[in-house]
Amino acid sequence: VVLPLLERGVNVHLFSDHVPVADELELKKIAREKGLLVMGPGAGTSIINNVAVAFADVVNRGPIGIVAAAGTGLQEVSVLVSQAGLGVSQAIGVGGGDVKKAVGGIMTLDGIKALEADPETRVVTLVSKPPDTQVQAAIMDYIKTKCKKGYVTCFVGGETIPIGKDLKKRIRQTRTLHAAALESIRAVDEVKYKKAMRVISLEPDALRRMADKICGKLGKGQRYLRGLYTGGTLAYETMILLKETIGDIYSNAPLDKKLILADPYKSFQNTVVDLGEEEYTKGRAHPMMDPTVRRIRLIGEASDPEVALIAMDFVLGYGSHADPAGAHAEAIQNAQKTAGEDGRYLPILAHVCGTDKDPQNLPSQVERLERLGATVLPTNALMALLAWIIVERGEVKDSALDQAYNRYLAAV
């Protein structure tokens, strides 16, 4: 299907991820020769000429271009930029495999080239899980030597590359989606950046105050967090932050293979699960569309007396459930009832990735979750930091909180 489209001069967005690497490489080489883009395979999100493709949100049109090998990573950055009053020129999803050594970042580099030539784009933001070393080096070398526009990189949790003082103003490196959105805004408009700090960010003291209200209600035996995620990049970002703060995080898609769950349907100690992985979606719709699996998992987690909190993402936009907060309402109430009957308070943290223009409407979703007793955070990274403080019962030193905040929620 893809090859005939390329032969006809058509750019392709390939949502499916069941494509052999050799085929992906061949298709992308053909596309490059023809001056076309193959967005994917495994590209969950793109926004082209203000039109949402696959899972994507309704965001403002504006001067920030995005090239992303991470679907919900692209969504998180684009919605935060839009919430702050700026917007997106083009958002090109390339699929997670593009930044692996076998493919070599072909479409990432071609996406950069396209946005570098686009007169509507002033700043280009790159989003992915850490690329393979040689691919990251090639990307950074390209934007250092071949590009003129401002760049913000977010290789989530990855190491940064020395670039020299003369390039630091033009190229800003970040480690979280939160920081990438803020730095993209700052690179365009300092006034909008100050507004963004009020709209989509919280200072460490504010997080500590929120944690203090929750910690005092927890019982002595409540000590573990459970993250129930529908967005793979959001789950990954959470594990990166918690690894550096709490320690070992078990998962069905762990950072370290030694921490893989023996049973993906049963949590162990501190656990973050990506419910969009194949073991949960085989034969059923993705949890962004059908929350059944997460609702069942939520009730199960609530029955565990050692659970200190549950963290969940709610991803809005085209393709997602028409009312994700409403679809979880009964499960949240039942989870709280289960814990209450056992004499426990069950904190639920939530982050809603979306905009007020999305079909589900961000403000109404936030309001619904807050009425259900959830604590809603403006970004996923902030939710992870709050979860850390709660699990530690507020016993996080100011210096440690400041260090984590500055390392992950600001430019490097």
C-alpha positions as CSV (number, residue, x, y, z in Angstrom):
1,V,0.0,0.0,0.0
2,V,2.7,2.5,1.0
3,L,5.0,2.0,-2.1
4,P,2.3,2.8,-4.7
5,L,1.5,6.0,-2.8
6,L,5.1,7.0,-2.8
7,E,5.3,6.3,-6.5
8,R,2.4,8.7,-7.0
9,G,4.2,11.4,-5.0
10,V,2.0,11.2,-1.8
11,N,3.4,11.6,1.7
12,V,2.4,8.7,4.0
13,H,1.4,8.6,7.6
14,L,1.8,4.9,8.7
15,F,0.0,4.2,12.0
16,S,0.7,0.4,12.0
17,D,3.8,-0.7,13.9
18,H,3.8,-4.3,12.4
19,V,6.4,-3.5,9.7
20,P,9.7,-5.2,9.5
21,V,12.7,-2.9,10.0
22,A,14.1,-3.8,6.6
23,D,10.9,-2.7,4.9
24,E,10.8,0.5,7.0
25,L,14.3,1.4,5.9
26,E,13.6,0.7,2.2
27,L,10.4,2.7,2.2
28,K,12.1,5.7,3.9
29,K,15.0,5.6,1.5
30,I,12.6,5.7,-1.4
31,A,10.7,8.5,0.2
32,R,13.9,10.5,0.7
33,E,14.9,10.0,-3.0
34,K,11.5,11.4,-4.0
35,G,11.5,14.3,-1.5
36,L,8.6,12.7,0.4
37,L,7.9,11.8,4.0
38,V,7.0,8.4,5.5
39,M,5.6,9.2,8.9
40,G,5.9,5.9,10.7
41,P,5.5,3.0,11.0
42,G,4.2,3.2,14.5
43,A,3.5,7.0,14.2
44,G,0.6,7.6,16.5
45,T,0.3,11.3,16.0
46,S,0.9,14.0,13.4
47,I,-0.6,17.5,12.8
48,I,-0.2,18.6,9.2
49,N,-1.5,22.0,8.1
50,N,-3.5,22.2,11.3
51,V,-5.2,18.8,10.6
52,A,-4.9,16.2,13.3
53,V,-3.7,12.8,12.0
54,A,-4.4,9.6,14.1
55,F,-4.3,10.4,17.9
56,A,-3.9,14.2,17.9
57,D,-5.3,17.3,19.5
58,V,-6.9,20.5,18.3
59,V,-4.1,23.0,18.9
60,N,-3.4,26.6,17.9
61,R,-1.6,27.3,14.7
62,G,1.7,28.9,15.4
63,P,5.5,29.2,15.0
64,I,6.7,26.0,16.7
65,G,7.4,22.9,14.5
66,I,7.7,19.5,16.0
67,V,9.4,16.3,14.8
68,A,8.6,13.4,17.1
69,A,9.4,9.7,17.4
70,A,7.0,9.6,20.3
71,G,3.2,9.9,19.9
72,T,2.0,11.0,23.3
73,G,5.2,13.0,23.6
74,L,4.2,15.0,20.5
75,Q,0.7,15.4,22.0
76,E,2.0,16.6,25.4
77,V,4.3,19.2,23.9
78,S,1.8,20.5,21.4
79,V,-1.0,20.9,23.9
80,L,1.1,22.6,26.5
81,V,2.4,25.0,23.8
82,S,-1.2,25.7,22.8
83,Q,-2.4,26.2,26.3
84,A,0.2,28.8,26.8
85,G,-1.1,30.8,23.9
86,L,1.3,29.9,21.1
87,G,0.8,27.1,18.5
88,V,2.2,24.6,16.1
89,S,3.1,25.0,12.5
90,Q,3.6,21.3,11.6
91,A,4.0,18.3,13.8
92,I,5.6,15.4,12.1
93,G,5.5,12.0,13.7
94,V,8.2,9.6,12.5
95,G,7.6,6.5,14.6
96,G,9.9,5.2,17.4
97,G,11.9,3.0,15.1
98,D,13.2,5.9,13.1
99,V,15.8,6.9,15.8
100,K,17.2,3.4,16.0
101,K,20.6,2.5,14.5
102,A,19.0,0.3,11.9
103,V,17.0,3.1,10.3
104,G,19.4,6.0,11.2
105,G,16.9,8.8,11.8
106,I,16.1,9.2,8.1
107,M,12.7,10.8,8.6
108,T,13.8,12.7,11.6
109,L,16.5,14.4,9.6
110,D,14.1,14.9,6.6
111,G,11.5,16.3,9.0
112,I,14.0,18.8,10.3
113,K,15.0,19.7,6.8
114,A,11.3,20.4,5.9
115,L,10.7,22.6,8.9
116,E,14.0,24.4,8.5
117,A,12.6,25.4,5.0
118,D,9.1,26.2,6.3
119,P,8.6,30.0,6.6
120,E,5.9,29.6,9.2
121,T,8.2,27.7,11.6
122,R,10.5,29.7,13.8
123,V,11.5,27.1,16.3
124,V,11.9,23.3,15.8
125,T,11.3,20.9,18.7
126,L,12.6,17.4,18.6
127,V,10.9,14.7,20.8
128,S,11.7,11.1,21.3
129,K,12.9,8.5,23.8
130,P,16.7,8.5,23.7
131,P,17.9,7.7,20.2
132,D,20.7,5.2,19.6
133,T,24.0,7.0,20.3
134,Q,25.1,7.4,16.7
135,V,21.7,8.6,15.6
136,Q,21.6,11.2,18.3
137,A,25.0,12.4,17.3
138,A,24.0,12.6,13.7
139,I,20.9,14.6,14.6
140,M,22.8,17.0,16.8
141,D,25.5,17.5,14.2
142,Y,22.9,18.3,11.6
143,I,21.2,21.0,13.6
144,K,24.5,22.4,14.7
145,T,26.1,22.6,11.2
146,K,23.2,22.7,8.7
147,C,20.4,24.6,10.4
148,K,19.8,28.3,11.3
149,K,16.6,28.2,13.3
150,G,16.2,27.8,17.0
151,Y,16.0,24.2,18.2
152,V,14.7,22.5,21.4
153,T,15.6,18.8,21.9
154,C,13.9,16.5,24.2
155,F,15.3,12.9,24.2
156,V,13.3,12.0,27.3
157,G,15.6,11.4,30.2
158,G,18.6,11.0,27.9
159,E,22.0,12.5,28.2
160,T,22.8,15.8,26.6
161,I,25.6,16.5,24.2
162,P,28.2,19.3,24.7
163,I,27.5,21.9,22.0
164,G,29.6,24.9,22.9
165,K,28.6,28.3,24.4
166,D,28.0,29.9,21.0
167,L,25.2,27.5,20.2
168,K,23.5,27.3,23.6
169,K,21.1,30.1,22.9
170,R,20.0,28.6,19.5
171,I,19.9,25.0,20.7
172,R,18.3,24.2,24.0
173,Q,18.5,20.7,25.4
174,T,15.8,19.3,27.8
175,R,15.0,16.0,29.4
176,T,11.2,16.2,29.9
177,L,8.2,17.1,27.8
178,H,7.4,19.7,30.4
179,A,10.7,21.4,29.8
180,A,10.6,21.0,26.1
181,A,7.3,22.9,25.9
182,L,8.5,25.7,28.1
183,E,11.8,26.1,26.3
184,S,10.0,26.1,22.9
185,I,7.8,28.9,24.1
186,R,10.8,30.8,25.6
187,A,12.7,30.6,22.3
188,V,9.8,32.3,20.5
189,D,8.4,34.8,23.0
190,E,9.7,35.7,26.5
191,V,6.4,37.3,27.5
192,K,4.4,34.1,26.5
193,Y,7.0,32.1,28.5
194,K,6.2,34.0,31.7
195,K,2.5,33.3,31.1
196,A,3.3,29.6,30.5
197,M,5.1,29.4,33.8
198,R,1.8,30.4,35.4
199,V,-0.5,28.3,33.2
200,I,1.4,25.0,32.8
201,S,3.9,24.9,35.6
202,L,4.2,24.8,39.4
203,E,7.1,25.7,41.6
204,P,8.6,23.1,44.1
205,D,6.9,24.8,47.0
206,A,3.5,24.4,45.4
207,L,4.1,20.7,44.9
208,R,5.2,20.3,48.5
209,R,2.0,22.0,49.8
210,M,-0.1,19.7,47.7
211,A,1.8,16.7,49.0
212,D,1.4,17.7,52.6
213,K,-2.4,17.8,52.3
214,I,-2.3,14.2,51.0
215,C,0.5,12.7,53.2
216,G,-1.3,13.4,56.4
217,K,-4.2,11.2,55.4
218,L,-2.2,8.1,54.5
219,G,-2.0,5.0,56.8
220,K,1.4,3.6,57.9
221,G,1.3,0.7,55.5
222,Q,0.6,2.7,52.4
223,R,4.0,3.0,50.7
224,Y,3.9,2.2,47.0
225,L,2.7,4.1,43.9
226,R,0.9,2.6,40.9
227,G,0.9,4.3,37.6
228,L,-1.8,3.3,35.1
229,Y,-1.0,4.9,31.8
230,T,-2.5,4.9,28.4
231,G,0.3,6.9,26.8
232,G,3.5,5.1,26.3
233,T,5.8,8.2,26.2
234,L,4.1,9.6,29.3
235,A,4.6,6.3,31.1
236,Y,8.3,6.3,30.1
237,E,8.8,9.9,31.2
238,T,7.3,9.0,34.6
239,M,9.6,6.0,35.0
240,I,12.6,8.2,34.2
241,L,11.7,10.7,36.9
242,L,10.8,8.1,39.5
243,K,14.0,6.1,38.8
244,E,16.0,9.1,39.7
245,T,14.0,9.8,42.8
246,I,12.4,6.7,44.2
247,G,14.5,4.0,42.7
248,D,13.3,0.7,41.1
249,I,10.1,1.0,39.1
250,Y,8.5,-2.3,37.9
251,S,6.6,-2.3,34.7
252,N,5.5,-4.3,31.7
253,A,7.8,-2.0,29.7
254,P,10.5,-1.3,32.3
255,L,13.6,0.9,31.8
256,D,15.7,-2.1,33.0
257,K,14.7,-5.6,31.9
258,K,15.4,-6.9,35.4
259,L,12.3,-4.9,36.6
260,I,9.8,-6.5,34.2
261,L,6.6,-7.6,36.0
262,A,6.3,-11.4,36.3
263,D,2.6,-11.0,35.5
264,P,1.7,-7.8,33.6
265,Y,-1.7,-7.9,35.2
266,K,-0.3,-7.8,38.8
267,S,1.7,-4.9,40.2
268,F,4.7,-5.3,42.4
269,Q,6.0,-2.6,44.8
270,N,6.3,0.7,42.9
271,T,4.8,-0.1,39.5
272,V,4.1,1.9,36.3
273,V,2.3,0.1,33.5
274,D,1.8,1.1,29.9
275,L,-1.7,-0.2,29.1
276,G,-1.1,0.6,25.4
277,E,1.3,-2.3,25.1
278,E,0.4,-5.4,23.1
279,E,-0.3,-7.7,26.0
280,Y,-3.2,-5.4,27.0
281,T,-4.5,-4.4,23.5
282,K,-4.4,-7.7,21.6
283,G,-8.0,-8.3,20.5
284,R,-9.3,-5.1,21.9
285,A,-9.2,-1.3,21.3
286,H,-6.4,0.9,22.7
287,P,-7.1,2.1,26.2
288,M,-7.3,5.7,25.0
289,M,-10.4,4.6,23.2
290,D,-11.7,1.9,25.5
291,P,-10.8,2.3,29.2
292,T,-12.2,-1.1,30.3
293,V,-8.8,-2.7,31.1
294,R,-7.7,0.4,33.2
295,R,-11.0,0.5,35.0
296,I,-10.6,-3.1,36.1
297,R,-6.9,-2.5,37.0
298,L,-7.9,0.5,39.1
299,I,-10.3,-1.5,41.2
300,G,-7.7,-4.1,41.8
301,E,-5.0,-1.6,42.8
302,A,-7.4,-0.1,45.3
303,S,-7.7,-3.4,47.1
304,D,-4.0,-3.5,47.9
305,P,-3.4,-2.0,51.4
306,E,0.2,-1.0,50.5
307,V,-0.9,1.4,47.7
308,A,-0.2,5.0,48.6
309,L,-1.4,6.6,45.4
310,I,-2.6,5.9,41.9
311,A,-1.4,8.1,39.0
312,M,-3.3,8.2,35.6
313,D,-3.0,10.1,32.4
314,F,-6.1,11.1,30.4
315,V,-5.3,11.8,26.8
316,L,-7.9,13.9,24.8
317,G,-8.2,14.6,21.1
318,Y,-9.3,12.9,18.0
319,G,-9.2,9.1,18.3
320,S,-9.6,9.1,22.1
321,H,-12.7,8.3,24.1
322,A,-15.4,10.9,23.9
323,D,-15.4,11.4,27.7
324,P,-12.4,9.7,29.4
325,A,-13.1,11.3,32.8
326,G,-16.7,10.3,32.7
327,A,-15.8,6.8,31.6
328,H,-13.7,6.4,34.7
329,A,-16.1,8.0,37.1
330,E,-17.7,4.8,38.5
331,A,-14.4,3.0,38.7
332,I,-12.8,5.9,40.6
333,Q,-15.7,6.0,43.0
334,N,-15.6,2.2,43.5
335,A,-11.8,2.3,44.1
336,Q,-12.2,5.0,46.7
337,K,-15.1,3.1,48.3
338,T,-13.0,-0.1,48.4
339,A,-10.1,1.7,50.1
340,G,-12.5,3.5,52.5
341,E,-14.2,0.3,53.6
342,D,-10.7,-0.8,54.6
343,G,-10.1,2.4,56.6
344,R,-7.7,3.8,53.9
345,Y,-7.6,7.1,52.0
346,L,-6.7,6.5,48.3
347,P,-5.1,9.5,46.6
348,I,-5.6,9.7,42.8
349,L,-3.3,11.9,40.8
350,A,-4.3,12.8,37.2
351,H,-2.9,14.6,34.3
352,V,-5.1,15.6,31.4
353,C,-3.3,15.9,28.0
354,G,-5.5,18.1,25.9
355,T,-6.8,21.5,25.0
356,D,-10.1,23.5,25.4
357,K,-10.6,23.0,21.7
358,D,-10.5,19.2,21.8
359,P,-13.9,17.5,21.4
360,Q,-13.7,16.4,25.1
361,N,-12.8,19.9,26.3
362,L,-9.9,20.1,28.7
363,P,-11.5,22.4,31.4
364,S,-14.6,20.1,31.7
365,Q,-12.5,17.0,32.0
366,V,-10.3,18.5,34.7
367,E,-13.4,19.7,36.5
368,R,-15.0,16.3,36.4
369,L,-11.9,14.6,37.8
370,E,-11.5,17.1,40.6
371,R,-15.2,16.6,41.5
372,L,-14.3,12.9,41.8
373,G,-11.6,13.8,44.3
374,A,-8.6,13.5,42.0
375,T,-5.6,15.9,42.2
376,V,-5.0,17.2,38.7
377,L,-1.6,18.3,37.6
378,P,-0.9,20.5,34.5
379,T,1.9,18.3,33.2
380,N,2.9,14.7,33.4
381,A,6.3,15.5,34.8
382,L,4.8,17.5,37.6
383,M,2.5,14.5,38.4
384,A,5.6,12.3,38.7
385,L,7.4,14.7,41.1
386,L,4.3,15.0,43.2
387,A,4.0,11.2,43.4
388,W,7.6,11.0,44.6
389,I,7.0,13.4,47.4
390,I,3.9,11.6,48.5
391,V,5.5,8.2,48.5
392,E,8.3,9.6,50.6
393,R,5.6,11.0,53.0
394,G,6.9,14.5,52.4
395,E,10.3,13.7,53.7
396,V,12.1,15.0,50.7
397,K,14.8,17.5,51.4
398,D,14.5,20.9,49.7
399,S,17.9,20.4,48.1
400,A,16.9,17.1,46.6
401,L,13.6,18.4,45.3
402,D,15.3,21.5,43.8
403,Q,17.9,19.3,42.2
404,A,15.4,17.0,40.5
405,Y,13.2,20.0,39.5
406,N,16.2,21.8,37.9
407,R,17.5,18.7,36.2
408,Y,14.3,17.6,34.6
409,L,11.9,20.6,34.4
410,A,14.3,23.1,33.0
411,A,16.7,23.4,30.1
412,V,20.1,21.9,30.6
